[in-house]
Amino acid sequence: MKPFWLISAFLSPLMVNAAHAGGIDKSACTFNGFPLYGDVQVVDSFPDIKVQIVDSFPDLKVQAVDSFPDDCGEWKFVDSFPDVKIQYVDSFPDIKIQMVTSFPGLP
C-alpha cells in the first residue's frame, strides 16, 4: 500500500488544475488572481486580461456601473488606478464577456 502523502502529492496539482480550468475561480470571481469586478481600465497593451465581447455563451456577464463595483461582474471603467487592466481582442481571449444592464456575474 502506498503512503497517503505520496498519493496526495501526486493528485493535488491535478485537482487544482481541474478546479481552475480556464483560469476562472468561480468562488472568488477572479481570473488568474485578478478580480472580475471593481475598477477596470481599458488598455492597448500589457493587459491583465484579454477580453472578447460576445452576444451569447459568455464566461462572465458584465454590467457597467458608476459607483460601488463590489459584486461579481460589476465594472466601473476608470482612467487610472484600476483593480484590473483589460484589452479588447477579436480572437484568442482569456475570457468572453457579455455586456448586460442587469444581473451581472458568472452564468
Secondary structure, 3 states (H helix, E strand, C coil): CCCHHHHHHHHHHHHHHHHCHHHEECCCCEECCEECCEEEEECCCCCCEEEEECCCCCCEEEEECCCCCCCCCEEEECCCCCCEEEEECCCCCCEEEEECCCCCECC
